[in-house]
Amino acid sequence: MDMNKKIPFLDLRITDERERKKLLKLIEKIFYHGRIVLGPEVEAIEKRIADYCGRKYGIGINSGTNALYLCLRSFGIGHGDEVITTSLSWIATANVIALTGATPVFADIQDNLNIDPDSVKKLITSRTRAILPVHYTGTMCCMPKLIQIAKENDLILIEDAAQAFGATLNDIKAGAFSDAACFSMNPMKVLAACGEAGIVVTDRSDIYKKLISLRYNGTMNKEKCIEPSINGRLDTLQAAILLHRINGIETIINKRRQIASLYNNLLQGIVTTPMENKDGRSVYYTYTIQANNRDELKKYLENNGVETKIQHPILMPDQMPYKSNPRDDLTNARRLIKRILCIPANEKLTLNDIKYIASIIKKFYHG
Ligand SMILES: *Cc1c(COP(=O)(O)O)cnc(C)c1O
C-alpha cells in the first residue's frame, strides 16, 4: 500500500500556464468589447457546434439541464404527455420531463448501460409523445432501432447527448440522429466550459425560432411575451472558453480513448470493461467498469488513494419524485446498478497512475 498516493477522480484546476494565460486573454477581450450578454462568441460557438455535429442550428443555453427542458418545451411536450427515457442517468434527464408537466416513463437498459429499444417498445401508449435516450458514459445508444421505433409510432426523438460530445455511430456524430439533441458543457463534460453551459442542436427552423424565444422568458422581439419561460441564455464568457477548447476537442477525445484502451488491456478478465459499439467511437465521459463486490472494491481503492464514483447509485425511477411512475420491469438496470463503478479517466492521468489503479484492482481480486 502506498500511503502517499492520491489520485482524484477529477481535477478541475487549470494548471497549464499557457492554457491559463490564453483563457484570461479571451475573457479580457470580452471585457473590452462589452457585449457581455449574448455576445458574438455565443453565436460563433452555436455555429461551430452545429457544424461539428452536422446540424443546421445551434442554440446556446445556460446549462445542459435547461437545454433539455427548453428543448422538450419547444416541441410542445407537456401535461398529459408521456416521455420514455432510460432508468440510468443523471437525474436531470427525468426532472426536465417532469418539469414540462409530462410523465417520465422508465425503460430498462442493455449491458452497455444504454436504453434498451425492446423495453422502449413495450412502454408505448396512446399518450407517448417522445423518446429521450441518453448516450450514457459517452457511448452511443442503438440509434437505428430507436429511429425506427420513433418513426413507426410517430414519436419525437430527442437525444440527451450531455455525456457524448464527439461520440459517433457509423461515422455520424452524437446529436445528429434525432429531431433535436442537447449537450451539457459543464466543467466535468468532454467539451467543458469553466462554468455552466449547454446547447441544443437541430435541423428544424421552427424549433430553432421557438428556442430563441423560450431561452429569453418566452419573449419575441425582446419585450412581447408569448408564453411563460425561464432565462436560459448562454454566458458569453463561457462561449469564448468553449470556442477555444473546441479547437482541441479531437486531442481531448483521443487522450480519453488512449486511457480507456490502456485500462481495457490491463483490466481484461478482471472486471467487465466498457462495451464500445462495433461501428462507433465512445468518448469515455466516464470509464465505467462492472465489478463483483463493487462496494468493497470502491473502499479498497479509496484506502489505496484512488477516488472513484458510482454514477449513479440510485436508478431514476427509484428516486422519490418518480417512485410511482410507469416503468418496465428493469431487471438489467437493477442488476447493473450494483456493479457499476467509474474509475479515474481524466486527461491529467499519467501512464503510471493508470498502471497503479489497474494494479490495485487486480490485487483486490487476485491478492
Ligand atoms: C450533465 C448531464 C445533464 C445536465 O447537464 P448540466 O449542464 O449539468 O445541467 C443532463 N443529462 C446528462 C446525461 C448529464 O450527464
The ligand as a MOL file (V3000), in Angstrom:
LIG
                    3D

  0  0  0     0  0            999 V3000
M  V30 BEGIN CTAB
M  V30 COUNTS 15 15 0 0 0
M  V30 BEGIN ATOM
M  V30 1 C -24.5670 16.5510 -17.1760 0
M  V30 2 C -25.8170 15.9360 -17.6160 0
M  V30 3 C -27.0120 16.6690 -17.7350 0
M  V30 4 C -27.1830 18.0400 -17.2230 0
M  V30 5 O -26.2780 18.9870 -17.6760 0
M  V30 6 P -25.9230 20.2480 -16.7660 0
M  V30 7 O -25.1380 21.1110 -17.7040 0
M  V30 8 O -25.1100 19.7710 -15.6190 0
M  V30 9 O -27.1850 20.8940 -16.3530 0
M  V30 10 C -28.1210 16.0410 -18.2810 0
M  V30 11 N -28.0810 14.7570 -18.6770 0
M  V30 12 C -26.9700 14.0190 -18.5430 0
M  V30 13 C -26.9860 12.6040 -19.0340 0
M  V30 14 C -25.8130 14.5690 -17.9920 0
M  V30 15 O -24.7180 13.8100 -17.8600 0
M  V30 END ATOM
M  V30 BEGIN BOND
M  V30 1 1 1 2
M  V30 2 1 2 3
M  V30 3 2 2 14
M  V30 4 1 3 4
M  V30 5 2 3 10
M  V30 6 1 4 5
M  V30 7 1 5 6
M  V30 8 2 6 7
M  V30 9 1 6 8
M  V30 10 1 6 9
M  V30 11 1 10 11
M  V30 12 2 11 12
M  V30 13 1 12 13
M  V30 14 1 12 14
M  V30 15 1 14 15
M  V30 END BOND
M  V30 END CTAB
M  END
